[in-house]
Amino acid sequence: MKNNTPDLQIFESTYAMLVRSEEKQRIATESLVYTLLIAAGFFAMLQITLQPFNVPTNFGRPTSLIQRAG
């Protein structure tokens, strides 16, 4: 009976190769991208919190414009 297990020296997943690689440019690029993503999320939440929120005060009551037209 023959085992068809791949040799670990031949077969290596893409993730394992990325983890093992120590490229300085890749690390710097990832740091920049993650920093920009965090900053974009922060500014999006800040924009939402500073946006004015108007609550309607005439629930179920006709407005004066509707009364004049009718």
Phi and psi in radians as a Rosetta constraint file:
Dihedral C 1 N 2 CA 2 C 2 CIRCULARHARMONIC -1.842 0.35
Dihedral N 2 CA 2 C 2 N 3 CIRCULARHARMONIC 2.298 0.35
Dihedral C 2 N 3 CA 3 C 3 CIRCULARHARMONIC -1.540 0.35
Dihedral N 3 CA 3 C 3 N 4 CIRCULARHARMONIC 2.305 0.35
Dihedral C 3 N 4 CA 4 C 4 CIRCULARHARMONIC -1.818 0.35
Dihedral N 4 CA 4 C 4 N 5 CIRCULARHARMONIC 0.763 0.35
Dihedral C 4 N 5 CA 5 C 5 CIRCULARHARMONIC -1.445 0.35
Dihedral N 5 CA 5 C 5 N 6 CIRCULARHARMONIC 2.317 0.35
Dihedral C 5 N 6 CA 6 C 6 CIRCULARHARMONIC -1.230 0.35
Dihedral N 6 CA 6 C 6 N 7 CIRCULARHARMONIC 2.536 0.35
Dihedral C 6 N 7 CA 7 C 7 CIRCULARHARMONIC -1.241 0.35
Dihedral N 7 CA 7 C 7 N 8 CIRCULARHARMONIC 2.288 0.35
Dihedral C 7 N 8 CA 8 C 8 CIRCULARHARMONIC -1.141 0.35
Dihedral N 8 CA 8 C 8 N 9 CIRCULARHARMONIC -0.420 0.35
Dihedral C 8 N 9 CA 9 C 9 CIRCULARHARMONIC -1.329 0.35
Dihedral N 9 CA 9 C 9 N 10 CIRCULARHARMONIC -0.421 0.35
Dihedral C 9 N 10 CA 10 C 10 CIRCULARHARMONIC -1.592 0.35
Dihedral N 10 CA 10 C 10 N 11 CIRCULARHARMONIC -0.847 0.35
Dihedral C 10 N 11 CA 11 C 11 CIRCULARHARMONIC -1.696 0.35
Dihedral N 11 CA 11 C 11 N 12 CIRCULARHARMONIC 2.219 0.35
Dihedral C 11 N 12 CA 12 C 12 CIRCULARHARMONIC -2.593 0.35
Dihedral N 12 CA 12 C 12 N 13 CIRCULARHARMONIC 2.338 0.35
Dihedral C 12 N 13 CA 13 C 13 CIRCULARHARMONIC -1.245 0.35
Dihedral N 13 CA 13 C 13 N 14 CIRCULARHARMONIC 2.804 0.35
Dihedral C 13 N 14 CA 14 C 14 CIRCULARHARMONIC -1.089 0.35
Dihedral N 14 CA 14 C 14 N 15 CIRCULARHARMONIC -0.706 0.35
Dihedral C 14 N 15 CA 15 C 15 CIRCULARHARMONIC -1.087 0.35
Dihedral N 15 CA 15 C 15 N 16 CIRCULARHARMONIC -0.740 0.35
Dihedral C 15 N 16 CA 16 C 16 CIRCULARHARMONIC -1.110 0.35
Dihedral N 16 CA 16 C 16 N 17 CIRCULARHARMONIC -0.658 0.35
Dihedral C 16 N 17 CA 17 C 17 CIRCULARHARMONIC -1.178 0.35
Dihedral N 17 CA 17 C 17 N 18 CIRCULARHARMONIC -0.665 0.35
Dihedral C 17 N 18 CA 18 C 18 CIRCULARHARMONIC -1.175 0.35
Dihedral N 18 CA 18 C 18 N 19 CIRCULARHARMONIC -0.684 0.35
Dihedral C 18 N 19 CA 19 C 19 CIRCULARHARMONIC -1.158 0.35
Dihedral N 19 CA 19 C 19 N 20 CIRCULARHARMONIC -0.692 0.35
Dihedral C 19 N 20 CA 20 C 20 CIRCULARHARMONIC -1.286 0.35
Dihedral N 20 CA 20 C 20 N 21 CIRCULARHARMONIC -0.445 0.35
Dihedral C 20 N 21 CA 21 C 21 CIRCULARHARMONIC -1.283 0.35
Dihedral N 21 CA 21 C 21 N 22 CIRCULARHARMONIC 2.473 0.35
Dihedral C 21 N 22 CA 22 C 22 CIRCULARHARMONIC -2.128 0.35
Dihedral N 22 CA 22 C 22 N 23 CIRCULARHARMONIC 0.998 0.35
Dihedral C 22 N 23 CA 23 C 23 CIRCULARHARMONIC -1.446 0.35
Dihedral N 23 CA 23 C 23 N 24 CIRCULARHARMONIC 2.203 0.35
Dihedral C 23 N 24 CA 24 C 24 CIRCULARHARMONIC -1.160 0.35
Dihedral N 24 CA 24 C 24 N 25 CIRCULARHARMONIC -0.659 0.35
Dihedral C 24 N 25 CA 25 C 25 CIRCULARHARMONIC -1.168 0.35
Dihedral N 25 CA 25 C 25 N 26 CIRCULARHARMONIC -0.656 0.35
Dihedral C 25 N 26 CA 26 C 26 CIRCULARHARMONIC -1.147 0.35
Dihedral N 26 CA 26 C 26 N 27 CIRCULARHARMONIC -0.732 0.35
Dihedral C 26 N 27 CA 27 C 27 CIRCULARHARMONIC -1.129 0.35
Dihedral N 27 CA 27 C 27 N 28 CIRCULARHARMONIC -0.747 0.35
Dihedral C 27 N 28 CA 28 C 28 CIRCULARHARMONIC -1.152 0.35
Dihedral N 28 CA 28 C 28 N 29 CIRCULARHARMONIC -0.707 0.35
Dihedral C 28 N 29 CA 29 C 29 CIRCULARHARMONIC -1.151 0.35
Dihedral N 29 CA 29 C 29 N 30 CIRCULARHARMONIC -0.767 0.35
Dihedral C 29 N 30 CA 30 C 30 CIRCULARHARMONIC -1.087 0.35
Dihedral N 30 CA 30 C 30 N 31 CIRCULARHARMONIC -0.717 0.35
Dihedral C 30 N 31 CA 31 C 31 CIRCULARHARMONIC -1.094 0.35
Dihedral N 31 CA 31 C 31 N 32 CIRCULARHARMONIC -0.725 0.35
Dihedral C 31 N 32 CA 32 C 32 CIRCULARHARMONIC -1.133 0.35
Dihedral N 32 CA 32 C 32 N 33 CIRCULARHARMONIC -0.774 0.35
Dihedral C 32 N 33 CA 33 C 33 CIRCULARHARMONIC -1.120 0.35
Dihedral N 33 CA 33 C 33 N 34 CIRCULARHARMONIC -0.793 0.35
Dihedral C 33 N 34 CA 34 C 34 CIRCULARHARMONIC -1.128 0.35
Dihedral N 34 CA 34 C 34 N 35 CIRCULARHARMONIC -0.668 0.35
Dihedral C 34 N 35 CA 35 C 35 CIRCULARHARMONIC -1.116 0.35
Dihedral N 35 CA 35 C 35 N 36 CIRCULARHARMONIC -0.744 0.35
Dihedral C 35 N 36 CA 36 C 36 CIRCULARHARMONIC -1.154 0.35
Dihedral N 36 CA 36 C 36 N 37 CIRCULARHARMONIC -0.665 0.35
Dihedral C 36 N 37 CA 37 C 37 CIRCULARHARMONIC -1.133 0.35
Dihedral N 37 CA 37 C 37 N 38 CIRCULARHARMONIC -0.728 0.35
Dihedral C 37 N 38 CA 38 C 38 CIRCULARHARMONIC -1.159 0.35
Dihedral N 38 CA 38 C 38 N 39 CIRCULARHARMONIC -0.747 0.35
Dihedral C 38 N 39 CA 39 C 39 CIRCULARHARMONIC -1.126 0.35
Dihedral N 39 CA 39 C 39 N 40 CIRCULARHARMONIC -0.697 0.35
Dihedral C 39 N 40 CA 40 C 40 CIRCULARHARMONIC -1.121 0.35
Dihedral N 40 CA 40 C 40 N 41 CIRCULARHARMONIC -0.733 0.35
Dihedral C 40 N 41 CA 41 C 41 CIRCULARHARMONIC -1.108 0.35
Dihedral N 41 CA 41 C 41 N 42 CIRCULARHARMONIC -0.719 0.35
Dihedral C 41 N 42 CA 42 C 42 CIRCULARHARMONIC -1.090 0.35
Dihedral N 42 CA 42 C 42 N 43 CIRCULARHARMONIC -0.822 0.35
Dihedral C 42 N 43 CA 43 C 43 CIRCULARHARMONIC -1.200 0.35
Dihedral N 43 CA 43 C 43 N 44 CIRCULARHARMONIC -0.533 0.35
Dihedral C 43 N 44 CA 44 C 44 CIRCULARHARMONIC -1.159 0.35
Dihedral N 44 CA 44 C 44 N 45 CIRCULARHARMONIC -0.762 0.35
Dihedral C 44 N 45 CA 45 C 45 CIRCULARHARMONIC -1.163 0.35
Dihedral N 45 CA 45 C 45 N 46 CIRCULARHARMONIC -0.655 0.35
Dihedral C 45 N 46 CA 46 C 46 CIRCULARHARMONIC -1.117 0.35
Dihedral N 46 CA 46 C 46 N 47 CIRCULARHARMONIC -0.731 0.35
Dihedral C 46 N 47 CA 47 C 47 CIRCULARHARMONIC -1.124 0.35
Dihedral N 47 CA 47 C 47 N 48 CIRCULARHARMONIC -0.690 0.35
Dihedral C 47 N 48 CA 48 C 48 CIRCULARHARMONIC -1.149 0.35
Dihedral N 48 CA 48 C 48 N 49 CIRCULARHARMONIC -0.713 0.35
Dihedral C 48 N 49 CA 49 C 49 CIRCULARHARMONIC -1.252 0.35
Dihedral N 49 CA 49 C 49 N 50 CIRCULARHARMONIC -0.496 0.35
Dihedral C 49 N 50 CA 50 C 50 CIRCULARHARMONIC -1.551 0.35
Dihedral N 50 CA 50 C 50 N 51 CIRCULARHARMONIC -0.129 0.35
Dihedral C 50 N 51 CA 51 C 51 CIRCULARHARMONIC -1.268 0.35
Dihedral N 51 CA 51 C 51 N 52 CIRCULARHARMONIC 2.324 0.35
Dihedral C 51 N 52 CA 52 C 52 CIRCULARHARMONIC -1.165 0.35
Dihedral N 52 CA 52 C 52 N 53 CIRCULARHARMONIC 2.571 0.35
Dihedral C 52 N 53 CA 53 C 53 CIRCULARHARMONIC -2.185 0.35
Dihedral N 53 CA 53 C 53 N 54 CIRCULARHARMONIC 1.947 0.35
Dihedral C 53 N 54 CA 54 C 54 CIRCULARHARMONIC -1.674 0.35
Dihedral N 54 CA 54 C 54 N 55 CIRCULARHARMONIC 2.155 0.35
Dihedral C 54 N 55 CA 55 C 55 CIRCULARHARMONIC -1.713 0.35
Dihedral N 55 CA 55 C 55 N 56 CIRCULARHARMONIC 2.177 0.35
Dihedral C 55 N 56 CA 56 C 56 CIRCULARHARMONIC -1.178 0.35
Dihedral N 56 CA 56 C 56 N 57 CIRCULARHARMONIC 2.407 0.35
Dihedral C 56 N 57 CA 57 C 57 CIRCULARHARMONIC -1.884 0.35
Dihedral N 57 CA 57 C 57 N 58 CIRCULARHARMONIC -0.038 0.35
Dihedral C 57 N 58 CA 58 C 58 CIRCULARHARMONIC -1.955 0.35
Dihedral N 58 CA 58 C 58 N 59 CIRCULARHARMONIC 1.144 0.35
Dihedral C 58 N 59 CA 59 C 59 CIRCULARHARMONIC -1.243 0.35
Dihedral N 59 CA 59 C 59 N 60 CIRCULARHARMONIC 1.988 0.35
Dihedral C 59 N 60 CA 60 C 60 CIRCULARHARMONIC 1.363 0.35
Dihedral N 60 CA 60 C 60 N 61 CIRCULARHARMONIC -0.050 0.35
Dihedral C 60 N 61 CA 61 C 61 CIRCULARHARMONIC -1.759 0.35
Dihedral N 61 CA 61 C 61 N 62 CIRCULARHARMONIC 2.395 0.35
Dihedral C 61 N 62 CA 62 C 62 CIRCULARHARMONIC -1.218 0.35
Dihedral N 62 CA 62 C 62 N 63 CIRCULARHARMONIC 2.537 0.35
Dihedral C 62 N 63 CA 63 C 63 CIRCULARHARMONIC -1.431 0.35
Dihedral N 63 CA 63 C 63 N 64 CIRCULARHARMONIC 2.932 0.35
Dihedral C 63 N 64 CA 64 C 64 CIRCULARHARMONIC -1.164 0.35
Dihedral N 64 CA 64 C 64 N 65 CIRCULARHARMONIC -0.495 0.35
Dihedral C 64 N 65 CA 65 C 65 CIRCULARHARMONIC -1.186 0.35
Dihedral N 65 CA 65 C 65 N 66 CIRCULARHARMONIC -0.642 0.35
Dihedral C 65 N 66 CA 66 C 66 CIRCULARHARMONIC -1.243 0.35
Dihedral N 66 CA 66 C 66 N 67 CIRCULARHARMONIC -0.658 0.35
Dihedral C 66 N 67 CA 67 C 67 CIRCULARHARMONIC -1.158 0.35
Dihedral N 67 CA 67 C 67 N 68 CIRCULARHARMONIC -0.670 0.35
Dihedral C 67 N 68 CA 68 C 68 CIRCULARHARMONIC -1.212 0.35
Dihedral N 68 CA 68 C 68 N 69 CIRCULARHARMONIC -0.632 0.35
Dihedral C 68 N 69 CA 69 C 69 CIRCULARHARMONIC -1.274 0.35
Dihedral N 69 CA 69 C 69 N 70 CIRCULARHARMONIC -0.489 0.35
